[in-house]
Amino acid sequence: MTRTLLDHDGSVDDFVALILAVASPVLDVVAVTVTDGDCYLLPAVDTTKSLLKHLGVGGAVVAASDARGRNVFPETWRQASWQISNLPPMRAARGPRPDTHVGTRHAVEVISEHLLSAPAGSLIATGPLTNIAAALKQLQPPKDRLPEIVWMGGAFAVDGNVQQTARSGTAEWNAYWDPSATQEVLEHGPALTIIPLDVTKLVPLTHEFISDLAAIPTEAARMAALLYSSVQHRYYEAWDLLTVAAKLWPELFTFEVHSVTVEVDGPHEGRTTFASSGTRHRVATDVQAGEVLDRVRTCLAGFETAPAP
């Protein structure tokens, strides 16, 4: 199994991505780090711990980051982290009161250890690149000795999802939250596998898919359905689920190799574009959407678990 760290920012799809990673027979999730991005930190950390416990997963380190981005995610999106933490399975896993202790270890410390100790492992980032940028700056490790890093971020030939005053609508939120960190990793860090909006737009969340998950008699599938049900009233894409899927089944994706840069200020702040120089990354441009979702269903259907005592 591949030793894997998941660095996420506490939204619904982050947790479904965590479920898929845990359910996979080829990934060994040894650590989960949480950023105060598309969430509030306390409930997101609490949910991470509760979800792992609910699925019977023990031993994974959970660590939080105190990083703050330049651009704050919309309040209505972040509030969902409180709602998720109060879902009945989360309350049952943690007890009557939420865990308000984020732990003694910092996310950057845990990521740094993983980067150094797991060159054959993987790091899956479904939020901003801030923690990874900080870890790389501390370590300055040889790029060829790092584990594979898969990141959900950026938008190239499609519109972005940042719709704010004085912004052009070309940026994607994970890149926009901390554009300087995004620039540092994209231009000077190791080669990434990038899952941008160009691909996630091909896999919108549907009522049919949620119903399919709900009908699967495993706790992993039921939890994924419950989480996705909380956002089915609005347009939603399988952003982070696809990012884990790209690690599991890269043969279902089409990739191109490009140098990538990001604008760090102005009306196009956070916009990612292909560049003429810099680190070359593997950028997903297409995906076999139906086959990916079929494999997600099969993976979650095969993961038998019992809640931890």
N, C-alpha and C positions, 0 to 999 in steps of 0.2 A: 504493500500500500504506500501511497505517496503522502509524506508528512506535509500537511497543509495548514496554513494560517489564513483565516478569513478576516479581512479588515472592512468593517461596514459602518453605516451611519444611521442605523436604527429605524428604517422605514419598513412598511409591510413587505415589499419585495426583497429587502435584505434578509428578513427572517425566513421567507420561503426559500431563498437561495441557501441559507444555512441548513434548512431541512434537507434540501437536495444533496448538499455536500456531505452531511452526516449520513444520509441514507445510501450514498454511493459505496459500493464494495471496493472501490479502488482508491478512495481518499481517506486518509486518517487525519481528522480535524484535531490538531493538537493545541490550537490557540485561536481565540476570537478576540479581536480588538474593536473598540467602539469609539466613534467620533461624534461629537455634538453637532452633526450636520443637519440632515433631514429628520431631526428628532430632538427630544430633550434627553440629556445624557442619563440622568438617574433612571427614568423608566426604561430606556433602551438597554442599559446594562442589566437591570433587573429582569427584563424580558429575555435577554440572552441567556442568563443563568437559569431562569425558570424553564425556558424551552428545552435547553440541554437536559435538564433534570427530568422534564416531562417525557422526553424521548428515551430516557434511560442511558444517556451519554455521560460518562464520568471521566475525569482526568484532564479535560481541556482547560487550559488557562484562559480566563476572561479578564481583560485589562481595558481601562478607559484612557482616553486622551483628553487633555485640557485645551487642545488647539481650538482657536477661533478663526474662522474664515473672514475674509474682507466683506463678503456679501452673504447675508443671512437668508436661509431658506424661508419660504413663505410660512407665516404663523399657522395657517390652517393645516398645512402639511405636517408641521412639526408636532402639532397637538395630537395627531394620531398615535404617537408613541405612548401617551397616557392611556388612550383607549385600549391599545393592544395589551398593555401591562395589566389591565383589569379584565381581560377575557377570562372566563371561568377556568380553563386549563392552567393559565398562568397563576391565578390566585390559588388554585389547589396545589400547584407545585411548590410555591414559596411559603404558603401559610397565609394567615389573615392580613398581614401587613407587608407592604413592599420593602424590598431590600434597599436601604438608602446608603449602603456602603459600596463605593465603587472599587475598592481594593487598594492595596498598597503598591502595586506595580503599575508603571506607566506603559501605555500602548507602544510608545516608541522604543522603550527598553525591550519589550517582548518581541517586537518586529526585528530589532537589531539582532537579538539572539537567533531568531529564526533565519535571518539572512546569512548569518555566519555558520550556522550549524546544519543547515539543510540544503546544500547545493543541488541535491537531486530532488528536492521537494518543490512545493509551489506556494505562491502567495496570491490570493484572489482578493482584489480590492473592488468593492461595490459602492464606494463613496469617494470623497475627494482624496487627492494624493498627498495631503499634508503630512501625515504620519510617515509615509514612505520617504518623502523628501527629507524629513528630519533625520530619519534613521540612516539614509545614505550619506547625508552630510557628516554625521558623526563618524561613520565607519570608513567611508571612502574605500570600499572593498573592490577587488578586481571584478570587472563586469562579468567575466566568463565563469566566475565562481559563485554566482548568485542563483537562487532557485528561479524557476519561471514565474513571472509576474503577469497576471491577467487582470485587466482593468476595464470596468464599465465607464466610458466617458467619451466626450467629444461628439461633434457632428460635422460632417464634411460636405456631402452633396445634398443634404436636407436641411430644413429649418431647425433651429435650436428649440429648447423648451424654456428658456428664460424670457419671460414676458414682463418687463419692467420699464418704468418711465426712463427715457433717455438711453435705452438700450435697443439694439437693432434687431433682436430676436434671433440672432445667429448662434448664440452660445448654448452649451449644454450645462446643466447645473453643477455636476461634479467638477467640471473644469472651471466654472465661474466662481464657485465658492471661495477658492484660494488660487487665483490665476498665477501668482508668482511661484507657488509650490508646483503647480501643474507644469509651468514652463521649465522649472529646474529639472524635473524628472524626465519630461519629454525630450528636452534638448541635450541634457548632460548625463542622464541616468542610463540604466541598462535597457536593452531592447524589451519592449512590452508586447503582449498580445492585447489589442484594443478592440473592445466591443462598443461601437458608437451607436448613436441614434439611427444612423443609416440602416442598421440591421434590426435594432429593437422595434422600429416602426413596422417591420414586417411581421411582428408577433404581438399583436394587441391582445390584451386579456379579454376573454369572452365568457359569457354566462355558460356556454356549453362546456368549456374546459373546467370551470369551477364545479359544475355539476358532475362531470366525470371524476374529478378528484374526490368529491364528497361521497361518491358511490363506491370508492375503493375501501375495503375493510381493514385498513391499517391506520395506526395513529398518525404516522407521518403524512399520509394523504389527507386525512381528515383535518389535521392542523393546517396544512397548506390551503385547503378549501375554506376553512374558517377565516384565515387571515385574508385571503383574496376577497372573500365575501364582504369584508369591511370596506372595500374600495370599489366594489362593482357598480356603484352608483355613478362613477365618473370614469372618464377615459383613462386607461391605464395600460402600460406595456410591460412585457416580461423582461424588464431591464436587467435585473440582477440574476434572475433565474437563467437567462441566456448566458451570462458571464460564467457561471459555474458549468453550464452545459458545454461551453466552448472548451473548457478544460477537460471535461469528460469525453466529449465526442467531437474533436476538431475536424474530423472528416466530413461533418455535416455543414461546415462553414466554408465560404470562399474567402481567401485572404489575399491582400496585396501588401507589398513591403514599401514603406515610405518613411522619410524623415517628416516629423510633425512639429509644428510650433503653435503657440497660443498667444493671443493678444492680451496684454496685461493691464490695459487701461483704455479709456475712450468709449465710444458708443458700441464698439465691437468687443468689449472686454469679455474674455473667456472663449472667444471664437477660436476653434482649432482649424488649422489649414495645413496642407502638405507643404513642405519646405525643400529647399535645394541642398541643405546640409544639416548635419546633426545626426544624432542616433537614429538608426533605421528601425522602425517598428512594424510588426505584423498587424495590419488593420483589416478587420472583417468587413466585407462588402456585400455579402449575401449569405443566406442561411436556408436550409431545408426545414422550414418552420413546422410542417406537419410531422416530419420524422422526429424532430427534437421533442415536440410535445408528447409523441407516442413513447419515446424513451423515458421522459420524465414520469409519465404514468406508470410505466413498467418498473422503473427504479423505486418509486414510492410504494408501489404494490408489493415489492419484494422485501421491504424493510420491516421486519417484525420487531416490536419493542414492547417493553412493559415499563410503566412509570417507575422511576427510581424510588426506593423506600425513603 
